[in-house]
Amino acid sequence: MTSMYNSASYFEEALLAETGFREYDARWVIQPTGDNTPVGLNFLGVRILGLHLGHFLVDELQAGSRIVVGYDFRSYSENVKNALVVGLLQAGMEVVDIGLTTTPGAYYAQFSLNVPCVAMVTASHNENGWTGVKVGHRKASTFGPAEMLGFKEFTLGGRALERESASGKYSFNAGARNNYIDGLVQEWAERFNGLPRLKVAVETGNGTAGLYAPTVLERLGFDVVPGHVEPDWTFPHFNPNPESVPFLRSVESLVAANGADLGLCFDGDGDRLGVVDDRGQLVFADRVGLVVAKFLEEQAKVDGPFVIDVKSTSLYESELASDIVWAKTGHSYVKAKVAESGAVAGFERSGHFFFSEPLGRGYDDACVAALTLLWALCSAKATEKKWRLSDKLAVLPTSFSSPNRQPYASDETKYAVVEALATYFEQRDSLAGKRVEQINRLNGIRLELEDRSWLLIRASSNSPNLVIIAETFDEDGSLMKLIDTEVRAAIIATGVQVGPFDSLAEI
């Protein structure tokens, strides 16, 4: 597994880097990105990955031999999918190829085609050059840490190489995209019946979601103002990541220039949602989730609980009557916790939203999240004077949230870096002059301060980065600058290797 990019060995020896097996999905660089992240996968490695995935699903997990396979809109994704399918067929799997799709589109196909397993070829929001696979072994469930560790050991141990090749079965389903779009429109038309509609700016950053979201909204009667919704695998304007400030700023401009009531942006594979309000101000996803949860509690008369991840605002606990269940960050963690707790919905700060029946099927789908938010706002517009998203946010207690800062830390060192910083902060009884009330080690370290302000430092699950986020409840946001200063002092004091990052106070 040591072949070199742009060499004969690249075609003859499998490249399948161990670091690509992450906490709840798999991601590698398959062609150079320009940021010194090494190429960790080739197509021979993908075929071997598919061979082991098929045997792992059938022999180790007893999940069945039928699998939905799809891929996102990148120049190399179809080739990655094809290599994966060859390996799956060698393992004797029955492959249902749905072609170009969003990740929720692949999840939806599991239900509509009654297929237990899924393998979605996508790098989600990662930069071009990355690829990966999101795997599910039953409906509305993707691999978690236990399955990923087992799959990693099974694959790197070459255990399927010793087994005889089987003859699988292949079929292509050309109607999966239309079935998904038709299904959403039919399911949501009744909820919007008789309600006023909104003018919605939609930005997909030239990613796959441009084939889905604008059509769904237009068919449900919304006035759609399109941004860069035509797929373009060079991503010429910005990377389609709802936590990326340039991506969100473009939506702000789109809203302001067109007098839209709301701005929605979708990530590269369509499972994460970013939101800009009617004033053209970005709204972090945890606050969007809070607005939706309050609507479900107060208007839809839905009783919780609600699941939130450790990056989320502490306002959930003070503003909702329902029980709040905390989860580790990551779509697989939150999805599993929603199912385990019987929650109405789950919200992740990165923009993953999960809705149980009757609103959704338990998995993360940015289109469903957008429709739920629009349902709340359209319902308010029908009966209230202050119905806009900015009005809903204005009644919440004032706080200041930092953007998601992700300084570079290598995959090999990032968890050790977090532990070093956690040890440093655990020895302190205050942060930025505020007493530390609680230390949450569910996922990295989250320091809860006496005034409900908090700081989180964790390792990214799907890229070589740390994640640093803070929220403060002071009058002017100046506490954020003090927290930022102390984080940088901790990095220096511990001597850890961390790349540069913008100030937490830069909002």
C-alpha positions, 0 to 999 in steps of 0.5 A: 500500500505504498504506490506513488501518484503518477507512477507505474506503481500507482496502477499496479499496487494498491494505495489504501492509506490507514488514515482514510478510515475515520470515525464514521466514514472513509475519506482520502485524497485521490489526486493532489490538492495542493495543501501537502496532504498526501494522496492516499488512495488509487483505483486499485485500492478502491476495488479492494475496498469494495471487495472487503466492504461486500464481505464485511457487510455479508459475513461480519454484519449479516446485513444482507447482500443488496446495496445501493451505490451512488456518487457525487458531482466530481470529475473522478467520482464516477470512476471511484464508484465504478472501481468500488462496484467491481469490488462489490461484485467480486464479493457477490453483492447485488448492486443497485447503481443509482448514478449521480445523486446526493447522499440523502438521495442514496438514503431515500433509495434504500427505502424506496427500493427496499435495499438494506445497505448503501455506499455513497461515494462522496467527499461531502464538503472536502476540497477537490482532490478528496473522495470517500465513502459513506456506508450504511448497513441498515436503513437510516443508519450509517457506520459508527466507530465500532463498524468503522474500526471493524471494517478498517481492521478487516480491510487492512488485514486483507481478509477478503483477499483469501476468499474466492471471488463470487459473481455478483449482480448489477442493475442501474436505476435511472429513476432514483433522482426523480423518485426522490424529488417526486416523493418529497413534493408529494409528502410536503405539499399537504403541509404547505397547502393554504400557506403563503410562500416565500422568496428563497435564495438558493446556493449550492456552490456548483455541487450536486444539490443543484440538481435537487433543491431548486426543483423541489422548492419551485415545485412546492410554489416557492419563488427561487432565486438561484445562485451558482446552482449549475453543477461544475466540478471545478467549484470555480467560486467557492467550496460548497461547505455551509460552515465556510464563510465565503460560501455563506457570504455569497448567500448574504449578497444573493439575499440582499440583492434580490430582497429574498425572505431567506437564503439557503445553501447546500453542501456538496453532497446535499446533506447539510444546510446553511441559512442566511436570514432576511437581513442577509445575516448568516445564522449558525445551524444550531440556532436554526435548529433551535427556531425549528424546535421551538416551532415543533414544540409550540405550533406543531405540538410535538413533544421532544426529546431533541438531540444536539451535538457538543458544538451547539449553543447552550440555549437549547437547554434554557429555551425548550421545554423538551428534554435535551440529549447531547451527542458527539459531533458527527452525522453517524453519532447524532443519527444513532442518538436520535434513533436510540432516544426516540427523538423528534429531531436532531441538530448538528452545528455543522448543518446536519439536521435529522427528522424522525417520522412523520417529517423525515426518515431519521437520516440527514437531508438538507432538503427536508431541513429546508422544508421544515424551516420553511414550513415554520416560517410560512406558518408564522407568516399566515398568522403573525406580524413578526414572522421572519427568521430575524424576528424569531432569532430576535426573541432569543437571549443574546449571545455571540458565537464564533465561526467554526475554526479549523486549524490544520493538525495532521490525522496522525497527531490531531487526537494527541493535540486535543488531549494535550490542550484538554490536559492544559485546560483541565488544570485551570479553574477559570477561562477568560476570567470566568469560573469553569463550572463544568468540563464535558469530555464527551467529544474533545473538551467543552468548558462550560463557564459560570455565565453559560459561555463555553469553549470547545476543542475537538479533532475533526472526524473527517479531515486533518484539522482541529475544531475550535468553537466558542459562544459567549453571553456577555454584552458586547462579545469582548469575552470572545477575544479573551477566550481566543487569546487564551486558546493561543496561549495554550497552544504555545504553552503545550508546544503542539503543532497546529496551523494558523487560524483566524480569531474566534472573535472574527464574526 
